[in-house]
Amino acid sequence: MKIKKLLLGALVIGIGMTNLSAKEKIFVVERESSSVAIIEDGLPRGRMEHMHNLNHGIIKFYDHDGYLISRDGYVVRFDPIKEKKLNEYKTSKSAIGFVIDKDFVAVANYDDKSVDILTRDLKPIQKIKTGSRNVGIKIYKDYLVFSEMDKDAIAVYKKSYKNGKPHFALVKEFEHTGTMPFDAMIKGDKYINGYFMSPWFGVVDLDSLKFEKIQLKLGDRKPVLKVPHFGFWSISDKNVFIPAVGDNKVFVYTPDFKFVKAIQTKGLPVFTSLSPDGKYLAVTFSGKDFPTIQIIDTKTFKIIKTHTFDGKVLHVRWSKEKPKLYVSVNDTNKVAVLNTNGFWLNREIFTIKKPSGIFIYQYEEKKR
């Protein structure tokens, strides 16, 4: 009798449960054709077209929505499952970055020197006029933080509600932080930005609203005057990895920004991208080493693999579900896939037109 009850219980549980399988869908910006290619199960599936100027196209996902920002100031909302555009809104002549929260989308504009606040379905709520090109936009709790490139400043706005909709008011503006801030990242309560013309990066503690300069120097104490997009700095629990444009090195700092080491690399690094488990760092390069990526072991700080492709590498993206690293090879119209168990070339996905940014949408596929 007990056995029958156990079997019946197992049957009921089996019927009641839906097997969920984690899936990844790869969206690849096709830089010169105003389109986004879709890759699934290792094969090109199709593309979304008429997505505007994608010379600096960025895609982000929030809940079941996909959002794309184009260089010519459009925000496009799309369905990542059906792969269809839902609606769009033009914020300015030139937009550079955006963030998404549960009840708003915020867009940092170059050309009309503003930040636009939109609803999640892209209806305008507020336009914050800054008098500057705006970059490095981030969210921390109820704060919206961004750098004002032409004012050498960092602005912190706080969210409240007006007529039931989000509304932002300036809390603090840090002035004279460094010459020409150009990008930023956020880790916990620390907003970190870099400058084109100053030999340091800036850190704002968003809990205390205090600013600090961290000198960025080579091992021989020579300042580096240019750093790449901070969106591809990499921060683990133990280290911060910073590509040093101007020298063939990747800097290693502690999370509280004490200098640890300078790792010698093949060329001038542009992006550093940390694997999901924090064990490896993929480094891309500019100039003559554009076609190369190197893999660094983050425990030993040693380069364990060097790959040179048959075209410029514009982007890399680690899979969170599978042992794969996706590499966009722009000149030869393909996405290369490395198996991260040994970092060997697993496959090449062709017919991707001039690929640049690679973005992964994760979702649960129902199976019975």
KAJOKA-V721353 format. One record per backbone hydrogen bond with DSSP energy under -1.0 kcal/mol. CO is the residue of the C=O (numbers start at 1). NH is the residue of the N-H. E is the energy in kcal/mol with one decimal. If there is no record, write none. Layout:
# KAJOKA-V721353
co:CO nh:NH e:E
co:CO nh:NH e:E
This chain:
# KAJOKA-V721353
co:1 nh:5 e:-2.1
co:2 nh:6 e:-2.4
co:3 nh:7 e:-2.6
co:4 nh:8 e:-2.6
co:5 nh:9 e:-2.7
co:6 nh:10 e:-2.4
co:7 nh:11 e:-2.2
co:8 nh:12 e:-2.5
co:9 nh:13 e:-2.5
co:10 nh:14 e:-2.4
co:11 nh:15 e:-2.3
co:12 nh:16 e:-2.7
co:13 nh:17 e:-1.9
co:19 nh:367 e:-3.1
co:21 nh:365 e:-3.1
co:23 nh:363 e:-2.1
co:25 nh:361 e:-2.9
co:26 nh:39 e:-2.9
co:27 nh:359 e:-2.7
co:28 nh:37 e:-2.7
co:29 nh:356 e:-2.3
co:30 nh:33 e:-1.3
co:34 nh:51 e:-3.0
co:35 nh:30 e:-2.7
co:36 nh:48 e:-2.7
co:37 nh:28 e:-3.0
co:38 nh:45 e:-3.7
co:38 nh:46 e:-1.2
co:39 nh:26 e:-3.0
co:40 nh:43 e:-1.6
co:43 nh:40 e:-2.5
co:46 nh:38 e:-2.8
co:48 nh:36 e:-2.6
co:53 nh:71 e:-2.8
co:54 nh:57 e:-1.3
co:58 nh:69 e:-2.3
co:60 nh:67 e:-3.0
co:62 nh:65 e:-2.4
co:65 nh:62 e:-2.3
co:66 nh:78 e:-2.9
co:67 nh:60 e:-2.5
co:68 nh:76 e:-3.2
co:69 nh:58 e:-1.7
co:70 nh:73 e:-1.4
co:73 nh:91 e:-2.7
co:74 nh:70 e:-2.5
co:75 nh:89 e:-2.2
co:76 nh:68 e:-2.7
co:77 nh:86 e:-3.3
co:77 nh:87 e:-1.5
co:78 nh:66 e:-2.6
co:79 nh:83 e:-1.9
co:79 nh:84 e:-1.1
co:84 nh:79 e:-3.0
co:87 nh:77 e:-2.9
co:89 nh:75 e:-2.8
co:94 nh:110 e:-3.0
co:94 nh:111 e:-1.4
co:97 nh:108 e:-2.9
co:99 nh:106 e:-2.4
co:104 nh:101 e:-2.8
co:105 nh:118 e:-3.1
co:106 nh:99 e:-2.2
co:107 nh:116 e:-2.2
co:108 nh:96 e:-2.5
co:108 nh:97 e:-1.2
co:109 nh:134 e:-1.8
co:110 nh:112 e:-1.0
co:111 nh:93 e:-1.9
co:113 nh:130 e:-1.8
co:113 nh:131 e:-1.3
co:114 nh:109 e:-2.4
co:115 nh:128 e:-3.2
co:116 nh:107 e:-2.6
co:117 nh:125 e:-2.9
co:117 nh:126 e:-1.7
co:118 nh:105 e:-2.4
co:119 nh:122 e:-2.1
co:123 nh:119 e:-2.6
co:126 nh:117 e:-3.2
co:128 nh:115 e:-2.1
co:133 nh:149 e:-2.1
co:135 nh:147 e:-2.9
co:138 nh:145 e:-2.5
co:140 nh:143 e:-3.1
co:142 nh:159 e:-2.9
co:143 nh:140 e:-2.2
co:144 nh:157 e:-2.9
co:145 nh:138 e:-3.0
co:146 nh:155 e:-2.9
co:147 nh:135 e:-2.5
co:148 nh:153 e:-1.6
co:152 nh:177 e:-2.4
co:153 nh:148 e:-3.1
co:154 nh:174 e:-3.0
co:155 nh:146 e:-2.0
co:156 nh:171 e:-3.2
co:156 nh:172 e:-1.7
co:157 nh:144 e:-2.8
co:158 nh:169 e:-1.8
co:160 nh:167 e:-2.2
co:162 nh:165 e:-1.6
co:165 nh:162 e:-3.1
co:167 nh:160 e:-2.8
co:169 nh:158 e:-2.7
co:172 nh:156 e:-2.8
co:174 nh:154 e:-2.0
co:179 nh:197 e:-1.9
co:180 nh:196 e:-2.3
co:183 nh:194 e:-1.9
co:185 nh:192 e:-2.9
co:187 nh:190 e:-2.0
co:189 nh:206 e:-3.2
co:190 nh:187 e:-2.3
co:191 nh:204 e:-2.9
co:192 nh:185 e:-2.5
co:193 nh:202 e:-2.7
co:194 nh:182 e:-1.9
co:198 nh:200 e:-1.1
co:199 nh:216 e:-1.9
co:201 nh:214 e:-3.0
co:202 nh:193 e:-2.5
co:203 nh:212 e:-2.1
co:204 nh:191 e:-2.6
co:205 nh:209 e:-2.1
co:205 nh:210 e:-1.1
co:210 nh:205 e:-2.9
co:212 nh:203 e:-2.7
co:214 nh:201 e:-2.4
co:216 nh:224 e:-1.7
co:218 nh:221 e:-2.1
co:222 nh:218 e:-2.4
co:229 nh:232 e:-1.6
co:230 nh:233 e:-2.2
co:232 nh:272 e:-2.1
co:234 nh:241 e:-3.2
co:239 nh:236 e:-3.0
co:240 nh:253 e:-2.8
co:241 nh:234 e:-1.7
co:242 nh:251 e:-3.0
co:244 nh:247 e:-1.7
co:247 nh:249 e:-2.1
co:248 nh:265 e:-2.4
co:249 nh:244 e:-2.1
co:250 nh:263 e:-3.1
co:251 nh:242 e:-2.6
co:252 nh:260 e:-3.1
co:252 nh:261 e:-1.5
co:253 nh:240 e:-3.0
co:254 nh:257 e:-2.6
co:258 nh:254 e:-2.2
co:261 nh:252 e:-2.9
co:263 nh:250 e:-1.9
co:268 nh:286 e:-1.8
co:271 nh:284 e:-2.1
co:273 nh:282 e:-2.9
co:275 nh:278 e:-2.0
co:279 nh:298 e:-2.5
co:280 nh:275 e:-2.8
co:281 nh:296 e:-2.8
co:282 nh:273 e:-2.6
co:283 nh:294 e:-1.9
co:284 nh:270 e:-2.8
co:286 nh:289 e:-1.3
co:287 nh:290 e:-1.7
co:289 nh:292 e:-2.0
co:290 nh:313 e:-2.0
co:291 nh:309 e:-3.1
co:293 nh:307 e:-2.7
co:294 nh:283 e:-2.7
co:295 nh:304 e:-2.7
co:295 nh:305 e:-1.2
co:296 nh:281 e:-2.1
co:297 nh:301 e:-2.3
co:302 nh:297 e:-3.0
co:305 nh:295 e:-2.7
co:307 nh:293 e:-2.5
co:312 nh:330 e:-2.4
co:315 nh:328 e:-2.3
co:317 nh:326 e:-3.1
co:322 nh:324 e:-2.5
co:323 nh:340 e:-1.8
co:324 nh:319 e:-2.6
co:325 nh:338 e:-2.7
co:326 nh:317 e:-2.2
co:327 nh:336 e:-2.6
co:328 nh:314 e:-1.8
co:329 nh:334 e:-1.5
co:330 nh:333 e:-1.3
co:333 nh:352 e:-1.4
co:334 nh:329 e:-2.5
co:335 nh:349 e:-3.1
co:336 nh:327 e:-2.8
co:337 nh:346 e:-2.7
co:337 nh:347 e:-1.5
co:338 nh:325 e:-2.1
co:339 nh:343 e:-1.3
co:339 nh:344 e:-1.1
co:340 nh:342 e:-1.4
co:344 nh:339 e:-3.0
co:347 nh:337 e:-2.8
co:349 nh:335 e:-2.3
co:354 nh:31 e:-2.0
co:357 nh:29 e:-2.8
co:359 nh:27 e:-3.5
co:361 nh:25 e:-2.7
co:363 nh:23 e:-3.0
co:365 nh:21 e:-2.5
co:367 nh:19 e:-1.4
